[in-house]
Amino acid sequence: MIILGFESSCDETGVAAVCTERGLLAHALHTQAAMHEAFGGVVPELASRDHIRRVLPLSRQVLAQAGLSLRDVGAVAYTAGPGLAGALLVGASFACSLAWARGIPAIPIHHLEGHLLSPLLAEPAPQFPFVALLVSGGHTQLMRVDGVGRYTLLGETLDDAAGEAFDKTAKLLGLGYPGGPALARLAESGRAEAIELPRPKLHSGDLDFSFSGLKTAVLTRLRQAQANGAHSESLAADLAAATQQAIVEVLVAKSAKALRQTRLKRLVVAGGVGANRLLRERLAQALRPLGGQAFFPPLALCTDNGAMIAFAAAQRVRAGLQDLGQAAQAGHGFTVRPRWSLDDIQAGPR
């Protein structure tokens, strides 16, 4: 069966076609980064309007790339949450309208489940069970994954997520939006050892995270430098490198601890921060003595995308967690959940 998936939770419009038997057939993505850069962050109203402009052309593009027509589509999937309410409504209303017109099921998908399962699109794909480090936007979580829909929370951030720490620090350094990739590029010319920054909860004994203090430490150091007339490009590069190293060190230590605690050998890393080169290198080094292995989605699928939504729907269908006949008979009313815990995933949006 062909599933057409739609992602519109924040500032990327993603559409993809996935076959339950053959996997990913085609996907297309439009990012709004350039539009939001002038504001230093995502403007929800602008994001929603841009999703409206992009979703139909991207849908046509994906169908053409896959050599499909709408008659070939057996179900649609859409991000039902969490995310920006207006942005979610664009994807949900488009998907459900299409499903109603075609008389096919519409499947609501949890955004984080899409990220969680996206490394299964890579080659080689990890086998269940595994530990997942979910580092996407405002989320930093460690999960035990025993199968599709079988998730146990091991630890999560108590305040800022890793991605937020990257973005907020980048903003302090005047790097614009999106901040994470820009900070990583600047860090390449900096000296991480030149500046000492805190590693929040590194030795806490649990698997929780906290990154808000890191941003405050960078701000304090910047203000001290400005007061002393010592602010420079080299200082900014050193701060970028030190920030990146502090975040990566905490993520790596907690991930290794999670593997030891669960006695598992496979670590899946999903979400935008998973594209960070230093994180990938340090994880490989840390897992080697444990006999562990890290798995990542393809780089093109680290950020929000439609492929992960369509794929998650396909996995739920294959696992018997989605009754397509019941979904088709239930009508095509819909709702979205800007706040939706992954623990509540089995119940679906309500």
Buried (B, 14 or more C-beta within 10 A) or exposed (E): BBBBBBBBBBBBBBBBBBBBEEEBBBBBBBBBBEBBEEEBEBBBEBBBBBBBEBBEEBBEBBBEBBEBEBEBBBBBBBBBBBBBBBBBBBBBBBBBBBBBEBEBBBBBBBBBBBBBBBBBBBEEEBEEBBBBBBBBBBBBBBBBBEEBBBBEBBBBBBBBBBBBBBBBBBBBBEBBBBBBBBBBEBBEEBEBEEBEBBBBBEEBEEBBBBBBBBBEBBEEBBEEBEEEEEBEEEBBBBBBBBBBBBBBBBBBBBBBBBBEBBEBBBBBBBBBBBBBEBBBEBBEEBBEEEEBBBBBBBEEBBBBBBBBBBBBBBBBBEEEBBEBEEBBEEEBEBEBBBEBEBEEBEEBBE
